[in-house]
Amino acid sequence: ETHFELPHTLQELQKNLLRGYYLPKDPPVTASGPLELTPFEEFTLKHYLAWKKSNGTVLAYQVHAHVLHSATGIEILSLHSARKLAMTLTDLKPSQIDMCPRSCIAYTGEFEKLESCPYVLDGKVCGELRYKTKSKPTGQNRPHAQMMYLSVITAIKAMFANVEASQLLRHRDKCLQTALHLVATASGAVKYSDFCDSKVHMHHYQSMGLFKDPRDIAFALSTDGAQLTMKRHSNTWILILLLLNLPPEIRYKSTNVIYPFAIPGPNAPGNVESYL
């Protein structure tokens, strides 16, 4: 069996996107178990999840928290504390990333140490400065523009930490292995129904040597501009990642879509990979 050798540029892109992370074959022996929650932390998280699912207001959170406290005698943490607790448990903490004011690039990977934008558009280098002019020579660098970023790898790790989500993420590999078995043994035509058992995905596996680990993740990336409000100019470019590992009946639900970042407009992003 021969495997297609990935181009060097793609290998470097994968290396930059993963930022040194690699998937261990076996769970590390030093891995710590889940944190023990106090009764008020557990009730707070249950209340927080119910509030999120119902698209409640801040006032609704506070009023219902008071009702719960009156009925159970258990204190419900404030909304700020609930969010902080959720971030601590999942490690999903957004970070601020420097970016070009014209949205050309994010200063990550090969651009991380640059102080002006190198992106070329219509034959011209952007050249926008990364930092504002210092008022004092000893002052700190202040970027012209930043965006909030949520780590995709951290989001996937959080899903694998959940028993149910971990099993759902293996749906892709189960379908792929079933399709490969049918192709090898069936004499008639094989029916394809989804990405997971498609000819394209079998080509990934058989010819390109990809997706050899059942835990490997397949994404579909989509990005487009959006006008956030009708009353003022607020163009934003939103990027979403669809988890092709999940069963199709739940794959496109908003709760299963990853929203890593939104790029401030009005310009479209130039080098999208730098934002990932």
C-alpha positions as MATLAB code, in Angstrom:
seq = 'ETHFELPHTLQELQKNLLRGYYLPKDPPVTASGPLELTPFEEFTLKHYLAWKKSNGTVLAYQVHAHVLHSATGIEILSLHSARKLAMTLTDLKPSQIDMCPRSCIAYTGEFEKLESCPYVLDGKVCGELRYKTKSKPTGQNRPHAQMMYLSVITAIKAMFANVEASQLLRHRDKCLQTALHLVATASGAVKYSDFCDSKVHMHHYQSMGLFKDPRDIAFALSTDGAQLTMKRHSNTWILILLLLNLPPEIRYKSTNVIYPFAIPGPNAPGNVESYL';
ca = [
       0.000    0.000    0.000;
       1.485    3.342   -1.094;
       0.658    6.653    0.513;
       0.691   10.068   -1.134;
       3.386   12.269    0.410;
       1.941   15.532    1.684;
       3.529   18.648    0.148;
       6.054   20.398    2.371;
       3.899   23.537    2.477;
       0.949   21.528    3.811;
       3.136   19.813    6.396;
       4.352   23.213    7.601;
       0.770   24.504    7.693;
      -0.312   21.557    9.846;
       2.653   22.136   12.153;
       1.794   25.811   12.558;
      -1.907   25.171   13.114;
      -1.256   22.529   15.779;
       1.351   24.747   17.492;
       3.387   21.852   18.824;
       0.430   19.722   19.912;
       0.468   16.027   19.072;
      -2.055   13.315   19.810;
      -0.646   10.678   22.188;
      -1.413    7.062   21.353;
      -2.349    6.294   24.950;
      -3.680    8.568   27.712;
      -0.827   10.064   29.757;
      -0.319    8.383   33.115;
      -0.046   11.789   34.774;
      -3.482   12.925   33.604;
      -5.563   14.272   36.464;
      -9.145   13.215   37.010;
     -12.165   15.519   36.812;
     -12.475   18.177   39.470;
     -14.856   17.534   42.334;
     -17.689   20.063   42.293;
     -19.374   21.442   45.360;
     -23.211   21.315   45.452;
     -23.510   25.039   44.701;
     -21.060   24.722   41.765;
     -23.019   21.775   40.340;
     -26.371   23.553   40.676;
     -24.853   26.725   39.252;
     -23.656   24.905   36.129;
     -27.032   23.187   35.655;
     -28.749   26.555   35.999;
     -26.224   28.156   33.630;
     -26.775   25.474   30.955;
     -30.562   25.813   31.205;
     -30.226   29.590   30.939;
     -28.003   29.295   27.841;
     -30.318   26.822   26.104;
     -33.337   29.063   26.697;
     -31.544   32.189   25.397;
     -32.327   33.949   28.663;
     -31.447   37.510   29.611;
     -29.106   38.514   32.423;
     -32.132   39.476   34.490;
     -33.687   36.039   33.862;
     -30.503   34.384   35.136;
     -30.602   36.429   38.327;
     -34.340   35.954   38.985;
     -34.284   32.190   38.389;
     -31.127   31.877   40.507;
     -32.983   33.544   43.370;
     -35.909   31.117   42.932;
     -33.535   28.134   42.994;
     -31.813   29.442   46.100;
     -35.164   29.933   47.855;
     -36.355   26.422   46.934;
     -33.164   24.466   47.659;
     -31.208   26.626   50.062;
     -28.186   26.240   47.768;
     -26.437   29.413   46.686;
     -26.260   29.980   42.919;
     -23.138   31.766   41.732;
     -23.369   35.017   39.800;
     -23.354   34.898   36.013;
     -19.774   36.164   35.949;
     -18.669   33.444   38.384;
     -20.598   30.771   36.453;
     -18.841   31.706   33.223;
     -15.492   31.744   34.989;
     -16.167   28.282   36.455;
     -17.170   26.917   33.034;
     -13.981   28.296   31.469;
     -11.865   26.762   34.218;
     -13.432   23.309   33.821;
     -13.203   23.260   30.013;
     -10.017   25.343   29.648;
     -11.898   27.302   26.966;
     -10.418   30.718   27.617;
     -10.410   33.256   24.771;
      -7.206   35.088   23.984;
      -6.478   38.377   22.219;
      -4.489   38.099   18.981;
      -2.832   41.032   17.208;
      -4.045   41.520   13.642;
      -3.648   43.877   10.713;
      -6.086   46.835   10.937;
      -7.126   45.992    7.371;
      -7.831   42.361    8.361;
      -5.121   41.019    6.041;
      -3.422   38.717    8.579;
      -3.240   37.743   12.209;
       0.234   37.957   13.711;
       0.659   34.237   14.317;
       2.936   31.516   12.929;
       5.346   32.921   10.367;
       3.987   36.443   10.987;
       4.278   36.311   14.784;
       7.356   38.541   15.132;
       6.618   40.998   12.313;
       5.815   44.641   13.031;
       4.113   45.492    9.739;
       1.707   43.639    7.470;
       3.432   41.744    4.611;
       0.223   40.717    2.824;
       0.235   41.407   -0.915;
      -3.038   42.447   -2.564;
      -3.267   43.484   -6.214;
       0.518   43.562   -6.410;
       0.947   45.932   -3.465;
       2.242   45.179    0.031;
      -0.189   46.326    2.710;
       2.507   47.666    5.044;
       0.136   48.679    7.869;
       2.015   48.989   11.148;
       1.216   46.476   13.867;
       1.722   48.820   16.828;
       0.673   52.346   17.637;
       3.339   55.013   18.032;
       4.729   55.007   21.566;
       4.266   58.144   23.644;
       7.458   57.220   25.525;
      10.487   55.203   24.327;
      10.061   52.858   27.294;
       6.320   52.410   26.773;
       4.714   49.069   25.941;
       3.701   48.141   22.413;
      -0.021   48.670   21.845;
      -1.487   46.951   18.770;
      -3.666   48.865   16.318;
      -6.139   45.987   16.164;
      -6.854   42.719   17.938;
      -9.376   39.913   17.693;
     -10.688   37.444   20.237;
      -9.730   33.839   19.487;
     -10.959   30.563   20.951;
      -8.530   27.668   20.489;
      -9.954   24.951   18.222;
      -7.673   22.303   19.732;
      -8.863   23.194   23.233;
     -12.494   22.911   22.112;
     -11.855   19.440   20.655;
     -10.003   18.323   23.790;
     -12.965   19.481   25.886;
     -15.321   17.402   23.735;
     -13.141   14.309   24.076;
     -13.185   14.815   27.841;
     -16.943   14.149   27.757;
     -17.953   10.474   27.456;
     -20.945   11.048   25.159;
     -19.228   13.608   22.929;
     -16.137   11.399   22.673;
     -18.226    8.532   21.297;
     -20.031   10.817   18.840;
     -16.702   12.098   17.492;
     -15.812    8.516   16.522;
     -18.833    8.297   14.190;
     -16.685    9.279   11.193;
     -14.223    6.423   11.685;
     -16.976    3.856   12.271;
     -18.700    4.816    9.005;
     -15.381    4.836    7.150;
     -14.413    1.370    8.364;
     -17.867    0.019    7.449;
     -17.584    1.486    3.944;
     -14.073    0.076    3.469;
     -15.309   -3.350    4.543;
     -18.222   -3.194    2.096;
     -15.948   -2.186   -0.778;
     -13.611   -5.078    0.012;
     -16.332   -7.727    0.351;
     -19.455   -6.623   -1.547;
     -19.953   -7.752   -5.115;
     -22.649   -5.196   -5.945;
     -22.686   -1.424   -6.029;
     -21.897    0.344   -2.783;
     -24.188    3.167   -1.655;
     -22.693    6.368   -0.285;
     -24.670    8.648    1.999;
     -22.305   11.091    3.700;
     -18.740   12.413    3.886;
     -17.803    9.694    6.371;
     -18.400    6.846    3.895;
     -17.721    8.768    0.674;
     -15.233    7.941   -2.072;
     -13.379   11.151   -1.233;
     -12.903   10.118    2.387;
     -11.823    6.607    1.408;
      -9.274    8.241   -0.907;
      -8.009   10.260    2.075;
      -7.530    7.040    4.008;
      -6.273    4.619    1.350;
      -4.228    6.816   -0.987;
      -3.142    9.782    1.129;
      -2.528    8.000    4.425;
      -4.775   10.381    6.354;
      -7.283    9.733    9.170;
      -5.493    6.604   10.392;
      -6.389    7.319   14.006;
     -10.078    6.879   14.933;
      -9.816   10.150   16.864;
      -8.678   12.235   13.877;
     -11.021   15.159   13.212;
     -12.393   16.267    9.842;
     -13.598   19.866    9.569;
     -15.610   21.799    7.041;
     -14.638   25.464    7.160;
     -17.030   28.238    6.211;
     -16.605   31.997    6.411;
     -18.615   34.985    5.257;
     -19.244   38.598    6.055;
     -22.098   39.614    8.328;
     -23.789   42.906    9.203;
     -24.318   42.663   12.960;
     -26.688   45.607   13.352;
     -29.038   47.498   11.031;
     -28.429   50.923   12.545;
     -24.698   51.293   12.080;
     -21.757   50.087   10.041;
     -20.521   46.906   11.752;
     -19.257   44.470    9.152;
     -17.635   41.344   10.582;
     -16.237   38.192    9.031;
     -17.345   35.114   10.951;
     -15.646   31.738   10.623;
     -17.308   28.491   11.646;
     -16.015   24.927   11.746;
     -18.384   22.020   11.150;
     -17.327   18.751   12.747;
     -17.680   16.146    9.999;
     -16.940   13.470   12.603;
     -20.397   13.909   14.104;
     -23.531   12.122   12.831;
     -25.247   14.279   10.160;
     -28.458   14.632   12.170;
     -26.645   16.675   14.854;
     -23.656   17.999   12.912;
     -25.216   21.293   11.855;
     -26.899   22.217   15.134;
     -25.529   25.454   16.552;
     -24.496   23.732   19.791;
     -22.149   21.449   17.813;
     -20.591   24.122   15.596;
     -17.287   25.691   16.648;
     -17.024   29.478   16.350;
     -13.286   30.159   16.854;
     -13.355   33.866   16.030;
     -14.968   36.789   14.264;
     -12.699   39.101   12.265;
     -13.565   42.809   12.481;
     -14.342   44.246    9.034;
     -15.040   45.922    6.782;
     -12.381   44.135    4.698;
     -12.401   40.408    4.034;
      -9.557   38.454    5.683;
      -6.521   37.958    3.454;
      -4.584   35.004    4.878;
      -7.304   32.978    6.636;
      -4.809   30.325    7.818;
      -3.022   32.904    9.959;
      -6.224   33.420   11.952;
      -6.502   29.719   12.729;
];
